[in-house]
Amino acid sequence: MVGGETGFFRCPAAFDSLAKVVILELQARKAAENPHNLRVWSAGCATGEEPYSIAMSVCDAVNCSAGAWKVHIVGSDIRRHALQAAERGLYPQSALRHISRELVQTYFAKVGQHLLVKPRLRNLVTFTPMNLVAPTYIGRFDCIFCMDVLPHFSTAQRIALVQRLHLYLEPGGYLFLGDGEKIPAMDVTFHYHKNADYVLYQKPLAAAAKAGR
């Protein structure tokens, strides 16, 4: 994260879209896989609230503990001290005051005046240092969250980053941006989907056929 903005479920519309639109579509598309693989990248994850929010949303939707889904969430940030905090997974209770008691009890353990991410959630997430000005390849993803990052970049940097994110998405994968953010004009293609007032960007499935030629 460039500007340091963070928080659990900080963009409710994005997580609503993840749970009610994206995961349902991916479940249908991956029905033939065994196990069903789901990879998500939180690009600019700050101190970990976003990737853990993603993990909670995914687990609630697909029941990770049942074993049918193999879920891997990657959080990256340029700031190593932020990644260290993310890896600890220890947060003040005030950071989760807007989250339902059920979610907190399911995924966090109380440690003094703080809440610690339980292993069932922590084991789904790995963290890695990365500068999004020149992102390294860490695999292909079904979803990429890159929220509130683009406004901190120049136009040329935005174009270069979104082109790279497009490359790193699986065909049919989804890009999540912050509220009100738009991708810059460029050569790569995204399909636009709207869930209420939130816009999702999807890499065309046709990219798979083209890649195989």
N, C-alpha and C positions, 0 to 999 in steps of 0.2 A: 504494500500500500504506500503510495507516495505521500498523500496528505495526512495519513494517520487516522482517517475516519474508520471507526469500527463499532461493533455492537452486535448482540445476538438478534437474528432476524431483522436486521436493520432496514431492509427494504421489504416490507410485508408482501407487496404485490409480486415481487420476484419469487418469493418462497411459495406463495399461493399458486403461481403459475407452475413452479416445479412440481408441486404435489398434485395439482388437479389437471394439468395438461401434459407436461413433459414425461413424468414417470409413467403415467397411464399409456402414453403413446409408445414409450420405450418397452414397457411390459409386453404390449401386443407385438411389437416388432421383434423382440428377443425371445418370444415364446418357445422357439425351437431349440434355443441354446440350453445346455446343461453342463455346468451351472450357468445361470444368467450373469454375465459380466457387466458391471456398471462402473465406469471411471469418470470422476469429476475433478476438475482443477479449479481451485480458488486462487486466482492470480492477483497477488497483492493482498495477502490474507491477514496482515497486521499481527495481532496477538492471538489469533485463532478463533475468534468468535464466529466468523463466517463459515469456515470449513466444518466446525462443530454443529452449526445451525443446519448446514447442508446434510450432515450425517444424521441428525435427528429427523429431518424431513424424509430422507430416504428410508431410514429404518421404520418410521411410522407407516410409510406407504407400502413397503415390500417385505416387512418382517425379516430383517437381516438374520436374526437368531435361528430361523428355520433352516438355513443352509442352502436354500435354492438360489440365492443371489450371492455373488462374489463382488463385494463393494470395495472400491479403493478410492479414497479422496486424497488429493495432493494439495497442500497449501504452500504457497511460495511467497517470499517477501525479500526485499533487498536488505532489510535491517535484521542483523543476527540477534540483537537483543529482543526484538519482537518475536522472532522464531523460538527463542529460548522460553519466553513466556507462554507461547502457544503450546510448546511441547510439554510444559509443566501442567497446563490445563487447569490452573487454579485461579478462581475468579471471586471477587467480592460478591456477597449476596445481592448487593444493589444492582450488579450487572445483569442479573436474571429476574429482576422484579416484574418485568412485563411478560414473563414466560409462565405458562400454566403450571400449577403445582404438580400436576401429573407428570409433565415432561421433566421437571426438575428432579422429582423423586425417582424417575426411571433412569435418568442419565447422569445424575450428579450425586456425590456423597458429601455430606457436611463435614468440614474440617475447621473447627473453631468458628470464626466469623466468615469463613470462605466456603466455596463449593468447588469440589474437585471432579473433573470429568471421570466417569467410571470406565474401566477397561473395555467394556462392551462397545463403547463409543470411541474411546481413544485408539483402539486397535484398528479402526477403519481408516485412520488419518495418518499420513506421513507429511513431514515438512522438509522443505529444501530451500536454500538461498538462491535467489535469482533476481537479476536486473531486467525488468521488462523492456528497457530500451534495446536490449539485445538478448531476448529470451533463448535459452538453450532448449534442445529437444528432449522432452521427458515422456514421450509416448503420445498415443492418440486418446482422445477423450470423447465421451458421449455428451458431456456438458462442460462448459467453461464459464466461470463467473469472473468477470473483469469489471468490477463495479466502482465507479468514482475514481478511475485511474486515468482515462483518456483526457479529461479536462486539464490535467497537469502537464500534458505533452504538447509539443508543437504539432502543426498539421502533418508535417512529414513523418514525425514519430508515430502519430496516431494511425496513419495509413500503413506504415511498416508493421506496427504491432497487430492491427486487425488482420492484415494479410497473413501474418504468422499464426494468429489464433485460428483463422480459417483453415490453414494447413494442418494444424494440430487437432482439429475436430474430426471425428469419424463422419463419414457421409450420413446425413440425417441428424447430426449432432446439433446442439443448441448453444448459443452464446447469450449470456445474461449480462446486461449493462445496468448501470444505476438509473434511477428514476429520471426521465427527461433526457438521457444521453442518446445520441444517435451515432451510427457508424459513419465515417466520412465517405465521400464519393470515391469509388475505386473500381478496379476491374473484377475483383472476385465477387461471386454471387451469393447472396443470402435471401431466403424467403422470409417474409414478415408475417408473424402471427400476433394477434392482439388478444389478450386475456383481460377483460375489463379495460383499464387504462394502461396496462403494462404491455410493452412490445417485446416479443421474443424474436431472435434472429436464428434461423435454421439453415445449416449448410444443406444444399440439395442432395437428396439420395442419389440422384443421377451421377454424382461425382464418383460413386463406386463403379458404375459401368464404364465411365470414361477412364478411370485409373486402370481398369483391367484390359484395356485395348492395347 
